[in-house]
């Protein structure tokens, strides 16, 4: 409740945000960030939303999953300067999502399976608005797929559809919501 973050476990890519790559066997306070209201853990990166709507990310940055315009690994929380007024974040294996207070959804990182929802399989190094979505109130990210729920109660899914994980009765990959 005080906005501090604790991390533990594997840390080879700096995903704990404690300025190191040393594994932590017990919860360790991250002195590098405060004011956090939500944390999302990807395969080897972390995304956090602060009380003021800013978003920070750290850890492995392959495919640009940290959204800072680079592919440089970060062992400390790094501000994503293009995002503001964010109310929720989500992280998949190689991609990340953010939900704006205006109901718009932003995606960045790896996109091999269309998990960014941008209509292609081209990745994005910076947050990019998903044009097919509006009025969204909740988001979620799976390993290589994503979901959004609108205020009208509609569920949208996109990305890898192996084993029909998108719930559309097919196994067809979808690059758009």
C-alpha positions in Angstrom: 0.0 0.0 0.0 3.0 2.3 0.3 4.0 2.0 -3.4 7.2 0.2 -2.8 8.1 -2.9 -4.8 9.8 -6.1 -3.7 11.4 -8.6 -6.1 12.9 -12.1 -5.9 13.9 -15.0 -8.1 15.9 -15.2 -11.3 17.5 -11.9 -12.3 19.9 -12.7 -15.2 18.5 -9.8 -17.2 18.0 -7.3 -14.4 14.2 -8.0 -14.3 14.1 -7.4 -10.6 15.2 -3.8 -11.1 17.7 -3.7 -8.2 20.7 -2.5 -10.3 22.1 -6.1 -10.5 21.8 -9.4 -12.2 22.1 -11.4 -9.1 19.3 -13.8 -8.2 17.4 -13.1 -5.0 16.2 -16.0 -2.8 13.9 -13.8 -0.7 11.8 -10.7 -1.3 14.2 -7.8 -1.7 13.1 -4.1 -1.6 13.8 -2.2 -4.8 15.2 1.1 -3.8 15.0 2.3 -7.4 11.3 3.0 -7.7 8.4 4.2 -5.5 4.8 5.2 -6.0 3.9 1.9 -7.8 0.2 0.9 -8.0 0.6 -2.1 -10.4 3.4 -4.5 -11.5 3.3 -6.9 -14.5 5.9 -9.5 -15.0 6.9 -10.8 -18.4 9.2 -13.7 -19.2 12.3 -11.7 -18.3 11.1 -8.1 -18.0 8.9 -6.1 -15.7 6.5 -3.2 -16.3 5.1 -0.9 -13.5 2.4 1.7 -13.4 2.8 4.6 -10.9 0.1 6.4 -9.1 0.5 9.4 -11.5 -0.1 7.3 -14.7 3.6 7.1 -15.6 5.0 3.7 -16.8 8.5 2.3 -16.1 10.0 -0.9 -17.4 13.2 -2.9 -16.8 15.0 -6.2 -17.5 15.6 -7.9 -20.8 14.9 -5.6 -23.8 15.1 -7.9 -26.7 12.5 -6.9 -29.3 12.1 -3.6 -27.5 9.8 -5.0 -24.9 10.7 -2.1 -22.5 9.3 0.5 -24.8 12.2 3.0 -24.5 13.1 2.9 -28.2 16.1 0.7 -27.7 17.0 -2.9 -27.2 19.4 -2.2 -24.3 18.9 -4.3 -21.2 18.0 -2.2 -18.1 18.7 -3.2 -14.5 16.9 -0.2 -13.1 13.4 1.0 -13.8 13.4 3.2 -16.9 10.6 5.7 -17.7 8.7 5.1 -20.9 8.4 8.8 -21.9 5.8 8.5 -24.5 3.1 7.1 -22.1 1.0 9.2 -19.8 -2.3 8.8 -17.9 -2.0 5.0 -18.0 -4.4 3.1 -15.7 -3.2 -0.5 -16.3 -0.2 -2.5 -17.7 0.3 -6.1 -18.8 3.3 -8.1 -19.9 3.7 -11.2 -22.1 6.9 -13.1 -22.9 8.3 -10.5 -25.3 5.6 -7.8 -25.4 3.9 -5.3 -23.2 0.6 -3.4 -23.1 -0.7 -0.3 -21.5 -4.3 1.0 -21.1 -4.8 4.8 -21.1 -7.5 6.5 -19.1 -9.2 7.4 -22.4 -9.7 3.7 -23.2 -7.0 3.5 -25.8 -4.5 0.5 -25.7 -0.8 0.7 -26.5 1.5 -2.2 -27.4 5.2 -2.6 -27.9 7.9 -5.3 -28.1 8.1 -8.6 -30.0 5.3 -9.4 -32.4 6.2 -12.7 -34.1 2.7 -13.9 -33.6 0.8 -10.7 -34.0 0.4 -10.2 -30.2 0.7 -6.4 -30.6 -2.5 -6.2 -32.5 -1.2 -3.8 -35.1 -2.2 -5.9 -38.2 1.2 -7.3 -38.9 4.0 -9.2 -37.3 6.4 -6.3 -37.2 7.6 -5.4 -33.7 7.6 -2.0 -32.1 10.4 -0.4 -30.0 8.0 2.2 -28.6 4.4 2.1 -27.4 2.1 2.2 -30.5 -1.7 2.7 -30.3 -3.7 -0.3 -31.4 -6.0 1.4 -33.9 -8.8 -1.2 -33.8 -9.6 -0.7 -30.1 -11.4 2.0 -28.2 -13.5 2.2 -25.0 -11.3 -0.5 -23.3 -11.5 -0.9 -19.6 -9.2 -4.0 -19.0 -6.2 -5.6 -20.7 -4.3 -8.9 -20.3 -1.2 -10.4 -21.9 -0.4 -14.1 -22.4 2.9 -15.5 -23.6 2.3 -14.5 -27.2 -1.3 -13.3 -27.2 -3.3 -10.4 -25.8 -6.8 -9.5 -24.6 -8.9 -6.4 -24.1 -12.4 -5.9 -22.6 -14.5 -2.9 -23.6 -16.9 -0.9 -21.4 -19.7 -2.6 -23.4 -18.5 -6.0 -22.3 -16.9 -7.1 -25.5 -13.8 -9.3 -25.4 -11.2 -8.9 -28.0 -8.3 -11.4 -28.5 -5.3 -11.5 -30.9 -1.9 -13.1 -31.4 -0.9 -16.8 -31.2 -3.9 -19.0 -31.4 -2.4 -22.5 -30.8 -4.8 -24.7 -29.0 -7.5 -22.0 -29.7 -6.2 -19.8 -26.9 -8.0 -16.8 -28.4 -11.3 -18.6 -27.9 -12.6 -18.0 -31.4 -13.1 -21.7 -32.3 -10.0 -21.8 -34.6 -6.3 -22.1 -34.4 -5.7 -19.2 -36.8 -3.2 -16.6 -35.7 -4.7 -13.1 -35.5 -2.6 -10.0 -36.0 -5.5 -7.6 -35.2 -8.1 -7.6 -32.3 
